[in-house]
Amino acid sequence: MEKCLQIYNINKKQIIRTIKLNHWCSSFDISNMKISNQLIAIGTNERLVQLKDYTQETFQDFLGSSDRIENIKFNKSNDLLITTSSNEIFVWKLVLN
């Protein structure tokens, strides 16, 4: 097993992209921005929140939780990211350059 996310196209019935990860993914969400700015938010067992650019596969790690990230979700306007762990809820303000 590898640490990666695989994006599957249902219409083509094939994996169209594999994105390598540094940590095991415990939860993830994909923003609903236009494809050129699409972000993938990844929560890890190591308490990290990782934001990945879908197109360029660049990333930024954020540490804040004291436990494994159990849930992660962008809001509809993609300016907030909500994460939960066993005893915490974080609301992250996204500022994109």
mmCIF file as gemmi writes it, N, C-alpha and C atoms, coordinates in Angstrom:
data_model
loop_
_atom_site.group_PDB
_atom_site.id
_atom_site.type_symbol
_atom_site.label_atom_id
_atom_site.label_alt_id
_atom_site.label_comp_id
_atom_site.label_asym_id
_atom_site.label_entity_id
_atom_site.label_seq_id
_atom_site.pdbx_PDB_ins_code
_atom_site.Cartn_x
_atom_site.Cartn_y
_atom_site.Cartn_z
_atom_site.occupancy
_atom_site.B_iso_or_equiv
_atom_site.pdbx_formal_charge
_atom_site.auth_seq_id
_atom_site.auth_asym_id
_atom_site.pdbx_PDB_model_num
ATOM 1 N N . MET Axp A 1 ? 0.835 -1.183 0 1 0 ? 1 A 1
ATOM 2 C CA . MET Axp A 1 ? 0 0 0 1 0 ? 1 A 1
ATOM 3 C C . MET Axp A 1 ? 0.878 1.243 0 1 0 ? 1 A 1
ATOM 4 N N . GLU Axp A 2 ? 0.435 2.224 -0.759 1 0 ? 2 A 1
ATOM 5 C CA . GLU Axp A 2 ? 1.154 3.485 -0.86 1 0 ? 2 A 1
ATOM 6 C C . GLU Axp A 2 ? 0.336 4.599 -0.246 1 0 ? 2 A 1
ATOM 7 N N . LYS Axp A 3 ? 1.028 5.626 0.213 1 0 ? 3 A 1
ATOM 8 C CA . LYS Axp A 3 ? 0.366 6.826 0.698 1 0 ? 3 A 1
ATOM 9 C C . LYS Axp A 3 ? 0.045 7.692 -0.516 1 0 ? 3 A 1
ATOM 10 N N . CYS Axp A 4 ? -1.203 7.632 -0.98 1 0 ? 4 A 1
ATOM 11 C CA . CYS Axp A 4 ? -1.589 8.417 -2.145 1 0 ? 4 A 1
ATOM 12 C C . CYS Axp A 4 ? -3.106 8.557 -2.218 1 0 ? 4 A 1
ATOM 13 N N . LEU Axp A 5 ? -3.542 9.545 -2.981 1 0 ? 5 A 1
ATOM 14 C CA . LEU Axp A 5 ? -4.943 9.683 -3.359 1 0 ? 5 A 1
ATOM 15 C C . LEU Axp A 5 ? -5.037 9.342 -4.839 1 0 ? 5 A 1
ATOM 16 N N . GLN Axp A 6 ? -6.031 8.572 -5.198 1 0 ? 6 A 1
ATOM 17 C CA . GLN Axp A 6 ? -6.237 8.261 -6.606 1 0 ? 6 A 1
ATOM 18 C C . GLN Axp A 6 ? -7.581 8.831 -7.028 1 0 ? 6 A 1
ATOM 19 N N . ILE Axp A 7 ? -7.559 9.624 -8.079 1 0 ? 7 A 1
ATOM 20 C CA . ILE Axp A 7 ? -8.76 10.254 -8.615 1 0 ? 7 A 1
ATOM 21 C C . ILE Axp A 7 ? -9.274 9.357 -9.733 1 0 ? 7 A 1
ATOM 22 N N . TYR Axp A 8 ? -10.507 8.925 -9.59 1 0 ? 8 A 1
ATOM 23 C CA . TYR Axp A 8 ? -11.103 7.958 -10.509 1 0 ? 8 A 1
ATOM 24 C C . TYR Axp A 8 ? -12.183 8.644 -11.331 1 0 ? 8 A 1
ATOM 25 N N . ASN Axp A 9 ? -12.163 8.457 -12.651 1 0 ? 9 A 1
ATOM 26 C CA . ASN Axp A 9 ? -13.191 8.98 -13.541 1 0 ? 9 A 1
ATOM 27 C C . ASN Axp A 9 ? -14.21 7.868 -13.779 1 0 ? 9 A 1
ATOM 28 N N . ILE Axp A 10 ? -15.418 8.073 -13.301 1 0 ? 10 A 1
ATOM 29 C CA . ILE Axp A 10 ? -16.453 7.042 -13.421 1 0 ? 10 A 1
ATOM 30 C C . ILE Axp A 10 ? -16.82 6.798 -14.885 1 0 ? 10 A 1
ATOM 31 N N . ASN Axp A 11 ? -16.899 7.875 -15.687 1 0 ? 11 A 1
ATOM 32 C CA . ASN Axp A 11 ? -17.268 7.712 -17.095 1 0 ? 11 A 1
ATOM 33 C C . ASN Axp A 11 ? -16.223 6.912 -17.873 1 0 ? 11 A 1
ATOM 34 N N . LYS Axp A 12 ? -14.952 7.197 -17.617 1 0 ? 12 A 1
ATOM 35 C CA . LYS Axp A 12 ? -13.877 6.481 -18.31 1 0 ? 12 A 1
ATOM 36 C C . LYS Axp A 12 ? -13.537 5.151 -17.641 1 0 ? 12 A 1
ATOM 37 N N . LYS Axp A 13 ? -14.016 4.971 -16.398 1 0 ? 13 A 1
ATOM 38 C CA . LYS Axp A 13 ? -13.745 3.759 -15.625 1 0 ? 13 A 1
ATOM 39 C C . LYS Axp A 13 ? -12.251 3.503 -15.469 1 0 ? 13 A 1
ATOM 40 N N . GLN Axp A 14 ? -11.556 4.581 -15.09 1 0 ? 14 A 1
ATOM 41 C CA . GLN Axp A 14 ? -10.121 4.443 -14.891 1 0 ? 14 A 1
ATOM 42 C C . GLN Axp A 14 ? -9.612 5.515 -13.936 1 0 ? 14 A 1
ATOM 43 N N . ILE Axp A 15 ? -8.454 5.263 -13.353 1 0 ? 15 A 1
ATOM 44 C CA . ILE Axp A 15 ? -7.78 6.233 -12.507 1 0 ? 15 A 1
ATOM 45 C C . ILE Axp A 15 ? -7.153 7.276 -13.416 1 0 ? 15 A 1
ATOM 46 N N . ILE Axp A 16 ? -7.475 8.54 -13.204 1 0 ? 16 A 1
ATOM 47 C CA . ILE Axp A 16 ? -6.956 9.588 -14.076 1 0 ? 16 A 1
ATOM 48 C C . ILE Axp A 16 ? -5.81 10.359 -13.429 1 0 ? 16 A 1
ATOM 49 N N . ARG Axp A 17 ? -5.646 10.178 -12.109 1 0 ? 17 A 1
ATOM 50 C CA . ARG Axp A 17 ? -4.574 10.894 -11.43 1 0 ? 17 A 1
ATOM 51 C C . ARG Axp A 17 ? -4.227 10.217 -10.117 1 0 ? 17 A 1
ATOM 52 N N . THR Axp A 18 ? -2.964 10.142 -9.82 1 0 ? 18 A 1
ATOM 53 C CA . THR Axp A 18 ? -2.495 9.649 -8.533 1 0 ? 18 A 1
ATOM 54 C C . THR Axp A 18 ? -1.656 10.753 -7.902 1 0 ? 18 A 1
ATOM 55 N N . ILE Axp A 19 ? -2.021 11.122 -6.685 1 0 ? 19 A 1
ATOM 56 C CA . ILE Axp A 19 ? -1.319 12.185 -5.969 1 0 ? 19 A 1
ATOM 57 C C . ILE Axp A 19 ? -0.631 11.568 -4.766 1 0 ? 19 A 1
ATOM 58 N N . LYS Axp A 20 ? 0.681 11.659 -4.727 1 0 ? 20 A 1
ATOM 59 C CA . LYS Axp A 20 ? 1.464 11.096 -3.624 1 0 ? 20 A 1
ATOM 60 C C . LYS Axp A 20 ? 1.235 11.913 -2.353 1 0 ? 20 A 1
ATOM 61 N N . LEU Axp A 21 ? 1.217 11.23 -1.225 1 0 ? 21 A 1
ATOM 62 C CA . LEU Axp A 21 ? 1.052 11.862 0.083 1 0 ? 21 A 1
ATOM 63 C C . LEU Axp A 21 ? 2.228 11.538 0.98 1 0 ? 21 A 1
ATOM 64 N N . ASN Axp A 22 ? 2.517 12.439 1.918 1 0 ? 22 A 1
ATOM 65 C CA . ASN Axp A 22 ? 3.577 12.213 2.894 1 0 ? 22 A 1
ATOM 66 C C . ASN Axp A 22 ? 3.076 11.481 4.135 1 0 ? 22 A 1
ATOM 67 N N . HIS Axp A 23 ? 1.772 11.553 4.376 1 0 ? 23 A 1
ATOM 68 C CA . HIS Axp A 23 ? 1.16 10.958 5.56 1 0 ? 23 A 1
ATOM 69 C C . HIS Axp A 23 ? -0.098 10.2 5.14 1 0 ? 23 A 1
ATOM 70 N N . TRP Axp A 24 ? -0.526 9.256 5.974 1 0 ? 24 A 1
ATOM 71 C CA . TRP Axp A 24 ? -1.759 8.539 5.701 1 0 ? 24 A 1
ATOM 72 C C . TRP Axp A 24 ? -2.941 9.496 5.834 1 0 ? 24 A 1
ATOM 73 N N . CYS Axp A 25 ? -3.855 9.417 4.914 1 0 ? 25 A 1
ATOM 74 C CA . CYS Axp A 25 ? -5.038 10.266 4.888 1 0 ? 25 A 1
ATOM 75 C C . CYS Axp A 25 ? -6.123 9.654 5.781 1 0 ? 25 A 1
ATOM 76 N N . SER Axp A 26 ? -6.663 10.444 6.714 1 0 ? 26 A 1
ATOM 77 C CA . SER Axp A 26 ? -7.779 9.972 7.535 1 0 ? 26 A 1
ATOM 78 C C . SER Axp A 26 ? -9.097 10.571 7.061 1 0 ? 26 A 1
ATOM 79 N N . SER Axp A 27 ? -9.04 11.703 6.363 1 0 ? 27 A 1
ATOM 80 C CA . SER Axp A 27 ? -10.231 12.336 5.789 1 0 ? 27 A 1
ATOM 81 C C . SER Axp A 27 ? -9.771 13.328 4.724 1 0 ? 27 A 1
ATOM 82 N N . PHE Axp A 28 ? -10.661 13.644 3.784 1 0 ? 28 A 1
ATOM 83 C CA . PHE Axp A 28 ? -10.315 14.642 2.77 1 0 ? 28 A 1
ATOM 84 C C . PHE Axp A 28 ? -11.57 15.261 2.193 1 0 ? 28 A 1
ATOM 85 N N . ASP Axp A 29 ? -11.397 16.405 1.546 1 0 ? 29 A 1
ATOM 86 C CA . ASP Axp A 29 ? -12.477 17.077 0.829 1 0 ? 29 A 1
ATOM 87 C C . ASP Axp A 29 ? -11.849 17.798 -0.351 1 0 ? 29 A 1
ATOM 88 N N . ILE Axp A 30 ? -12.632 17.982 -1.401 1 0 ? 30 A 1
ATOM 89 C CA . ILE Axp A 30 ? -12.187 18.691 -2.597 1 0 ? 30 A 1
ATOM 90 C C . ILE Axp A 30 ? -13.02 19.95 -2.733 1 0 ? 30 A 1
ATOM 91 N N . SER Axp A 31 ? -12.355 21.082 -2.916 1 0 ? 31 A 1
ATOM 92 C CA . SER Axp A 31 ? -13.078 22.348 -3.047 1 0 ? 31 A 1
ATOM 93 C C . SER Axp A 31 ? -13.895 22.342 -4.332 1 0 ? 31 A 1
ATOM 94 N N . ASN Axp A 32 ? -14.892 23.227 -4.371 1 0 ? 32 A 1
ATOM 95 C CA . ASN Axp A 32 ? -15.712 23.323 -5.587 1 0 ? 32 A 1
ATOM 96 C C . ASN Axp A 32 ? -15.329 24.54 -6.424 1 0 ? 32 A 1
ATOM 97 N N . MET Axp A 33 ? -14.083 24.978 -6.289 1 0 ? 33 A 1
ATOM 98 C CA . MET Axp A 33 ? -13.585 26.083 -7.11 1 0 ? 33 A 1
ATOM 99 C C . MET Axp A 33 ? -13.434 25.608 -8.545 1 0 ? 33 A 1
ATOM 100 N N . LYS Axp A 34 ? -13.282 26.575 -9.452 1 0 ? 34 A 1
ATOM 101 C CA . LYS Axp A 34 ? -13.014 26.183 -10.832 1 0 ? 34 A 1
ATOM 102 C C . LYS Axp A 34 ? -11.733 25.353 -10.874 1 0 ? 34 A 1
ATOM 103 N N . ILE Axp A 35 ? -11.616 24.491 -11.827 1 0 ? 35 A 1
ATOM 104 C CA . ILE Axp A 35 ? -10.569 23.463 -11.861 1 0 ? 35 A 1
ATOM 105 C C . ILE Axp A 35 ? -9.15 24.036 -11.758 1 0 ? 35 A 1
ATOM 106 N N . SER Axp A 36 ? -8.913 25.253 -12.259 1 0 ? 36 A 1
ATOM 107 C CA . SER Axp A 36 ? -7.548 25.789 -12.221 1 0 ? 36 A 1
ATOM 108 C C . SER Axp A 36 ? -7.086 26.139 -10.804 1 0 ? 36 A 1
ATOM 109 N N . ASN Axp A 37 ? -8.018 26.332 -9.888 1 0 ? 37 A 1
ATOM 110 C CA . ASN Axp A 37 ? -7.664 26.676 -8.51 1 0 ? 37 A 1
ATOM 111 C C . ASN Axp A 37 ? -8.141 25.635 -7.511 1 0 ? 37 A 1
ATOM 112 N N . GLN Axp A 38 ? -8.479 24.47 -7.949 1 0 ? 38 A 1
ATOM 113 C CA . GLN Axp A 38 ? -9.07 23.483 -7.069 1 0 ? 38 A 1
ATOM 114 C C . GLN Axp A 38 ? -8.084 23.006 -6.007 1 0 ? 38 A 1
ATOM 115 N N . LEU Axp A 39 ? -8.578 22.926 -4.764 1 0 ? 39 A 1
ATOM 116 C CA . LEU Axp A 39 ? -7.765 22.486 -3.639 1 0 ? 39 A 1
ATOM 117 C C . LEU Axp A 39 ? -8.294 21.174 -3.089 1 0 ? 39 A 1
ATOM 118 N N . ILE Axp A 40 ? -7.384 20.386 -2.56 1 0 ? 40 A 1
ATOM 119 C CA . ILE Axp A 40 ? -7.75 19.177 -1.836 1 0 ? 40 A 1
ATOM 120 C C . ILE Axp A 40 ? -7.268 19.371 -0.407 1 0 ? 40 A 1
ATOM 121 N N . ALA Axp A 41 ? -8.178 19.246 0.539 1 0 ? 41 A 1
ATOM 122 C CA . ALA Axp A 41 ? -7.829 19.333 1.956 1 0 ? 41 A 1
ATOM 123 C C . ALA Axp A 41 ? -7.727 17.912 2.497 1 0 ? 41 A 1
ATOM 124 N N . ILE Axp A 42 ? -6.632 17.627 3.188 1 0 ? 42 A 1
ATOM 125 C CA . ILE Axp A 42 ? -6.373 16.275 3.692 1 0 ? 42 A 1
ATOM 126 C C . ILE Axp A 42 ? -6.128 16.361 5.19 1 0 ? 42 A 1
ATOM 127 N N . GLY Axp A 43 ? -6.836 15.533 5.938 1 0 ? 43 A 1
ATOM 128 C CA . GLY Axp A 43 ? -6.588 15.39 7.364 1 0 ? 43 A 1
ATOM 129 C C . GLY Axp A 43 ? -5.81 14.109 7.59 1 0 ? 43 A 1
ATOM 130 N N . THR Axp A 44 ? -4.889 14.118 8.552 1 0 ? 44 A 1
ATOM 131 C CA . THR Axp A 44 ? -4.033 12.959 8.763 1 0 ? 44 A 1
ATOM 132 C C . THR Axp A 44 ? -4.134 12.44 10.191 1 0 ? 44 A 1
ATOM 133 N N . ASN Axp A 45 ? -3.657 11.22 10.376 1 0 ? 45 A 1
ATOM 134 C CA . ASN Axp A 45 ? -3.559 10.639 11.717 1 0 ? 45 A 1
ATOM 135 C C . ASN Axp A 45 ? -2.537 11.384 12.566 1 0 ? 45 A 1
ATOM 136 N N . GLU Axp A 46 ? -1.593 12.062 11.918 1 0 ? 46 A 1
ATOM 137 C CA . GLU Axp A 46 ? -0.527 12.787 12.611 1 0 ? 46 A 1
ATOM 138 C C . GLU Axp A 46 ? -0.93 14.203 12.985 1 0 ? 46 A 1
ATOM 139 N N . ARG Axp A 47 ? -2.244 14.519 12.957 1 0 ? 47 A 1
ATOM 140 C CA . ARG Axp A 47 ? -2.806 15.803 13.38 1 0 ? 47 A 1
ATOM 141 C C . ARG Axp A 47 ? -2.59 16.927 12.386 1 0 ? 47 A 1
ATOM 142 N N . LEU Axp A 48 ? -2.117 16.609 11.198 1 0 ? 48 A 1
ATOM 143 C CA . LEU Axp A 48 ? -1.861 17.635 10.189 1 0 ? 48 A 1
ATOM 144 C C . LEU Axp A 48 ? -3.08 17.891 9.32 1 0 ? 48 A 1
ATOM 145 N N . VAL Axp A 49 ? -3.24 19.139 8.936 1 0 ? 49 A 1
ATOM 146 C CA . VAL Axp A 49 ? -4.152 19.522 7.866 1 0 ? 49 A 1
ATOM 147 C C . VAL Axp A 49 ? -3.258 19.909 6.706 1 0 ? 49 A 1
ATOM 148 N N . GLN Axp A 50 ? -3.464 19.281 5.575 1 0 ? 50 A 1
ATOM 149 C CA . GLN Axp A 50 ? -2.629 19.557 4.404 1 0 ? 50 A 1
ATOM 150 C C . GLN Axp A 50 ? -3.522 20.058 3.281 1 0 ? 50 A 1
ATOM 151 N N . LEU Axp A 51 ? -3.158 21.193 2.698 1 0 ? 51 A 1
ATOM 152 C CA . LEU Axp A 51 ? -3.849 21.713 1.522 1 0 ? 51 A 1
ATOM 153 C C . LEU Axp A 51 ? -2.987 21.448 0.305 1 0 ? 51 A 1
ATOM 154 N N . LYS Axp A 52 ? -3.566 20.787 -0.683 1 0 ? 52 A 1
ATOM 155 C CA . LYS Axp A 52 ? -2.844 20.484 -1.927 1 0 ? 52 A 1
ATOM 156 C C . LYS Axp A 52 ? -3.531 21.174 -3.091 1 0 ? 52 A 1
ATOM 157 N N . ASP Axp A 53 ? -2.743 21.745 -3.963 1 0 ? 53 A 1
ATOM 158 C CA . ASP Axp A 53 ? -3.244 22.288 -5.22 1 0 ? 53 A 1
ATOM 159 C C . ASP Axp A 53 ? -3.42 21.12 -6.182 1 0 ? 53 A 1
ATOM 160 N N . TYR Axp A 54 ? -4.623 20.915 -6.687 1 0 ? 54 A 1
ATOM 161 C CA . TYR Axp A 54 ? -4.905 19.764 -7.546 1 0 ? 54 A 1
ATOM 162 C C . TYR Axp A 54 ? -4.046 19.773 -8.804 1 0 ? 54 A 1
ATOM 163 N N . THR Axp A 55 ? -3.871 20.923 -9.412 1 0 ? 55 A 1
ATOM 164 C CA . THR Axp A 55 ? -3.158 21.014 -10.682 1 0 ? 55 A 1
ATOM 165 C C . THR Axp A 55 ? -1.649 20.886 -10.513 1 0 ? 55 A 1
ATOM 166 N N . GLN Axp A 56 ? -1.095 21.656 -9.573 1 0 ? 56 A 1
ATOM 167 C CA . GLN Axp A 56 ? 0.361 21.699 -9.431 1 0 ? 56 A 1
ATOM 168 C C . GLN Axp A 56 ? 0.891 20.714 -8.403 1 0 ? 56 A 1
ATOM 169 N N . GLU Axp A 57 ? 0.01 20.136 -7.59 1 0 ? 57 A 1
ATOM 170 C CA . GLU Axp A 57 ? 0.371 19.209 -6.52 1 0 ? 57 A 1
ATOM 171 C C . GLU Axp A 57 ? 1.291 19.832 -5.479 1 0 ? 57 A 1
ATOM 172 N N . THR Axp A 58 ? 1.319 21.164 -5.401 1 0 ? 58 A 1
ATOM 173 C CA . THR Axp A 58 ? 2.042 21.82 -4.313 1 0 ? 58 A 1
ATOM 174 C C . THR Axp A 58 ? 1.191 21.714 -3.055 1 0 ? 58 A 1
ATOM 175 N N . PHE Axp A 59 ? 1.826 21.834 -1.895 1 0 ? 59 A 1
ATOM 176 C CA . PHE Axp A 59 ? 1.063 21.679 -0.669 1 0 ? 59 A 1
ATOM 177 C C . PHE Axp A 59 ? 1.603 22.548 0.449 1 0 ? 59 A 1
ATOM 178 N N . GLN Axp A 60 ? 0.763 22.711 1.461 1 0 ? 60 A 1
ATOM 179 C CA . GLN Axp A 60 ? 1.133 23.412 2.679 1 0 ? 60 A 1
ATOM 180 C C . GLN Axp A 60 ? 0.552 22.629 3.852 1 0 ? 60 A 1
ATOM 181 N N . ASP Axp A 61 ? 1.37 22.383 4.884 1 0 ? 61 A 1
ATOM 182 C CA . ASP Axp A 61 ? 0.928 21.673 6.087 1 0 ? 61 A 1
ATOM 183 C C . ASP Axp A 61 ? 0.583 22.663 7.19 1 0 ? 61 A 1
ATOM 184 N N . PHE Axp A 62 ? -0.45 22.324 7.966 1 0 ? 62 A 1
ATOM 185 C CA . PHE Axp A 62 ? -0.849 23.119 9.123 1 0 ? 62 A 1
ATOM 186 C C . PHE Axp A 62 ? -1.075 22.182 10.292 1 0 ? 62 A 1
ATOM 187 N N . LEU Axp A 63 ? -0.544 22.549 11.45 1 0 ? 63 A 1
ATOM 188 C CA . LEU Axp A 63 ? -0.712 21.752 12.663 1 0 ? 63 A 1
ATOM 189 C C . LEU Axp A 63 ? -1.5 22.579 13.668 1 0 ? 63 A 1
ATOM 190 N N . GLY Axp A 64 ? -2.541 22.012 14.237 1 0 ? 64 A 1
ATOM 191 C CA . GLY Axp A 64 ? -3.318 22.749 15.221 1 0 ? 64 A 1
ATOM 192 C C . GLY Axp A 64 ? -4.066 21.834 16.159 1 0 ? 64 A 1
ATOM 193 N N . SER Axp A 65 ? -4.471 20.697 15.659 1 0 ? 65 A 1
ATOM 194 C CA . SER Axp A 65 ? -5.264 19.756 16.432 1 0 ? 65 A 1
ATOM 195 C C . SER Axp A 65 ? -4.391 18.964 17.397 1 0 ? 65 A 1
ATOM 196 N N . SER Axp A 66 ? -4.989 18.524 18.484 1 0 ? 66 A 1
ATOM 197 C CA . SER Axp A 66 ? -4.234 17.708 19.437 1 0 ? 66 A 1
ATOM 198 C C . SER Axp A 66 ? -4.487 16.217 19.229 1 0 ? 66 A 1
ATOM 199 N N . ASP Axp A 67 ? -5.26 15.887 18.199 1 0 ? 67 A 1
ATOM 200 C CA . ASP Axp A 67 ? -5.585 14.487 17.918 1 0 ? 67 A 1
ATOM 201 C C . ASP Axp A 67 ? -5.773 14.308 16.414 1 0 ? 67 A 1
ATOM 202 N N . ARG Axp A 68 ? -5.955 13.083 16.006 1 0 ? 68 A 1
ATOM 203 C CA . ARG Axp A 68 ? -6.178 12.704 14.605 1 0 ? 68 A 1
ATOM 204 C C . ARG Axp A 68 ? -7.325 13.52 14.007 1 0 ? 68 A 1
ATOM 205 N N . ILE Axp A 69 ? -7.153 13.989 12.771 1 0 ? 69 A 1
ATOM 206 C CA . ILE Axp A 69 ? -8.215 14.72 12.069 1 0 ? 69 A 1
ATOM 207 C C . ILE Axp A 69 ? -9.247 13.699 11.59 1 0 ? 69 A 1
ATOM 208 N N . GLU Axp A 70 ? -10.454 13.789 12.12 1 0 ? 70 A 1
ATOM 209 C CA . GLU Axp A 70 ? -11.497 12.823 11.777 1 0 ? 70 A 1
ATOM 210 C C . GLU Axp A 70 ? -12.368 13.275 10.607 1 0 ? 70 A 1
ATOM 211 N N . ASN Axp A 71 ? -12.632 14.584 10.522 1 0 ? 71 A 1
ATOM 212 C CA . ASN Axp A 71 ? -13.455 15.128 9.442 1 0 ? 71 A 1
ATOM 213 C C . ASN Axp A 71 ? -12.846 16.429 8.958 1 0 ? 71 A 1
ATOM 214 N N . ILE Axp A 72 ? -13.012 16.674 7.656 1 0 ? 72 A 1
ATOM 215 C CA . ILE Axp A 72 ? -12.507 17.913 7.066 1 0 ? 72 A 1
ATOM 216 C C . ILE Axp A 72 ? -13.464 18.312 5.952 1 0 ? 72 A 1
ATOM 217 N N . LYS Axp A 73 ? -13.813 19.605 5.886 1 0 ? 73 A 1
ATOM 218 C CA . LYS Axp A 73 ? -14.821 20.026 4.906 1 0 ? 73 A 1
ATOM 219 C C . LYS Axp A 73 ? -14.652 21.505 4.563 1 0 ? 73 A 1
ATOM 220 N N . PHE Axp A 74 ? -14.667 21.81 3.247 1 0 ? 74 A 1
ATOM 221 C CA . PHE Axp A 74 ? -14.73 23.195 2.793 1 0 ? 74 A 1
ATOM 222 C C . PHE Axp A 74 ? -16.165 23.682 2.922 1 0 ? 74 A 1
ATOM 223 N N . ASN Axp A 75 ? -16.353 24.981 3.22 1 0 ? 75 A 1
ATOM 224 C CA . ASN Axp A 75 ? -17.703 25.531 3.147 1 0 ? 75 A 1
ATOM 225 C C . ASN Axp A 75 ? -18.021 25.819 1.678 1 0 ? 75 A 1
ATOM 226 N N . LYS Axp A 76 ? -19.263 26.21 1.392 1 0 ? 76 A 1
ATOM 227 C CA . LYS Axp A 76 ? -19.695 26.386 -0.008 1 0 ? 76 A 1
ATOM 228 C C . LYS Axp A 76 ? -18.924 27.482 -0.739 1 0 ? 76 A 1
ATOM 229 N N . SER Axp A 77 ? -18.52 28.516 -0.022 1 0 ? 77 A 1
ATOM 230 C CA . SER Axp A 77 ? -17.801 29.607 -0.691 1 0 ? 77 A 1
ATOM 231 C C . SER Axp A 77 ? -16.287 29.396 -0.7 1 0 ? 77 A 1
ATOM 232 N N . ASN Axp A 78 ? -15.806 28.287 -0.152 1 0 ? 78 A 1
ATOM 233 C CA . ASN Axp A 78 ? -14.391 27.915 -0.159 1 0 ? 78 A 1
ATOM 234 C C . ASN Axp A 78 ? -13.476 28.913 0.543 1 0 ? 78 A 1
ATOM 235 N N . ASP Axp A 79 ? -14.023 29.683 1.478 1 0 ? 79 A 1
ATOM 236 C CA . ASP Axp A 79 ? -13.156 30.587 2.23 1 0 ? 79 A 1
ATOM 237 C C . ASP Axp A 79 ? -12.914 30.089 3.653 1 0 ? 79 A 1
ATOM 238 N N . LEU Axp A 80 ? -13.574 28.999 4.028 1 0 ? 80 A 1
ATOM 239 C CA . LEU Axp A 80 ? -13.367 28.381 5.335 1 0 ? 80 A 1
ATOM 240 C C . LEU Axp A 80 ? -13.153 26.885 5.169 1 0 ? 80 A 1
ATOM 241 N N . LEU Axp A 81 ? -12.373 26.334 6.078 1 0 ? 81 A 1
ATOM 242 C CA . LEU Axp A 81 ? -12.159 24.891 6.142 1 0 ? 81 A 1
ATOM 243 C C . LEU Axp A 81 ? -12.459 24.475 7.579 1 0 ? 81 A 1
ATOM 244 N N . ILE Axp A 82 ? -13.327 23.507 7.749 1 0 ? 82 A 1
ATOM 245 C CA . ILE Axp A 82 ? -13.716 23.045 9.08 1 0 ? 82 A 1
ATOM 246 C C . ILE Axp A 82 ? -13.102 21.675 9.308 1 0 ? 82 A 1
ATOM 247 N N . THR Axp A 83 ? -12.419 21.516 10.456 1 0 ? 83 A 1
ATOM 248 C CA . THR Axp A 83 ? -11.83 20.227 10.805 1 0 ? 83 A 1
ATOM 249 C C . THR Axp A 83 ? -12.314 19.821 12.196 1 0 ? 83 A 1
ATOM 250 N N . THR Axp A 84 ? -12.472 18.522 12.393 1 0 ? 84 A 1
ATOM 251 C CA . THR Axp A 84 ? -12.83 18.008 13.713 1 0 ? 84 A 1
ATOM 252 C C . THR Axp A 84 ? -11.893 16.88 14.085 1 0 ? 84 A 1
ATOM 253 N N . SER Axp A 85 ? -11.647 16.778 15.373 1 0 ? 85 A 1
ATOM 254 C CA . SER Axp A 85 ? -10.931 15.636 15.934 1 0 ? 85 A 1
ATOM 255 C C . SER Axp A 85 ? -11.81 15.112 17.065 1 0 ? 85 A 1
ATOM 256 N N . SER Axp A 86 ? -11.294 14.243 17.897 1 0 ? 86 A 1
ATOM 257 C CA . SER Axp A 86 ? -12.123 13.619 18.925 1 0 ? 86 A 1
ATOM 258 C C . SER Axp A 86 ? -12.731 14.619 19.904 1 0 ? 86 A 1
ATOM 259 N N . ASN Axp A 87 ? -12.043 15.73 20.165 1 0 ? 87 A 1
ATOM 260 C CA . ASN Axp A 87 ? -12.564 16.678 21.147 1 0 ? 87 A 1
ATOM 261 C C . ASN Axp A 87 ? -12.429 18.139 20.717 1 0 ? 87 A 1
ATOM 262 N N . GLU Axp A 88 ? -12.212 18.401 19.417 1 0 ? 88 A 1
ATOM 263 C CA . GLU Axp A 88 ? -11.994 19.769 18.95 1 0 ? 88 A 1
ATOM 264 C C . GLU Axp A 88 ? -12.686 20.009 17.617 1 0 ? 88 A 1
ATOM 265 N N . ILE Axp A 89 ? -13.056 21.257 17.426 1 0 ? 89 A 1
ATOM 266 C CA . ILE Axp A 89 ? -13.536 21.729 16.129 1 0 ? 89 A 1
ATOM 267 C C . ILE Axp A 89 ? -12.722 22.974 15.801 1 0 ? 89 A 1
ATOM 268 N N . PHE Axp A 90 ? -12.102 22.978 14.62 1 0 ? 90 A 1
ATOM 269 C CA . PHE Axp A 90 ? -11.355 24.141 14.162 1 0 ? 90 A 1
ATOM 270 C C . PHE Axp A 90 ? -12.026 24.696 12.918 1 0 ? 90 A 1
ATOM 271 N N . VAL Axp A 91 ? -12.074 26.017 12.82 1 0 ? 91 A 1
ATOM 272 C CA . VAL Axp A 91 ? -12.519 26.694 11.616 1 0 ? 91 A 1
ATOM 273 C C . VAL Axp A 91 ? -11.324 27.497 11.101 1 0 ? 91 A 1
ATOM 274 N N . TRP Axp A 92 ? -10.845 27.128 9.923 1 0 ? 92 A 1
ATOM 275 C CA . TRP Axp A 92 ? -9.662 27.738 9.322 1 0 ? 92 A 1
ATOM 276 C C . TRP Axp A 92 ? -10.113 28.734 8.262 1 0 ? 92 A 1
ATOM 277 N N . LYS Axp A 93 ? -9.611 29.943 8.313 1 0 ? 93 A 1
ATOM 278 C CA . LYS Axp A 93 ? -9.876 30.955 7.291 1 0 ? 93 A 1
ATOM 279 C C . LYS Axp A 93 ? -8.861 30.761 6.173 1 0 ? 93 A 1
ATOM 280 N N . LEU Axp A 94 ? -9.343 30.57 4.939 1 0 ? 94 A 1
ATOM 281 C CA . LEU Axp A 94 ? -8.451 30.367 3.799 1 0 ? 94 A 1
ATOM 282 C C . LEU Axp A 94 ? -8.176 31.698 3.115 1 0 ? 94 A 1
ATOM 283 N N . VAL Axp A 95 ? -6.911 32.013 2.959 1 0 ? 95 A 1
ATOM 284 C CA . VAL Axp A 95 ? -6.493 33.215 2.261 1 0 ? 95 A 1
ATOM 285 C C . VAL Axp A 95 ? -5.608 32.742 1.109 1 0 ? 95 A 1
ATOM 286 N N . LEU Axp A 96 ? -6.118 32.892 -0.104 1 0 ? 96 A 1
ATOM 287 C CA . LEU Axp A 96 ? -5.377 32.417 -1.278 1 0 ? 96 A 1
ATOM 288 C C . LEU Axp A 96 ? -4.762 33.588 -2.004 1 0 ? 96 A 1
ATOM 289 N N . ASN Axp A 97 ? -3.501 33.444 -2.375 1 0 ? 97 A 1
ATOM 290 C CA . ASN Axp A 97 ? -2.791 34.49 -3.116 1 0 ? 97 A 1
ATOM 291 C C . ASN Axp A 97 ? -2.877 34.252 -4.585 1 0 ? 97 A 1
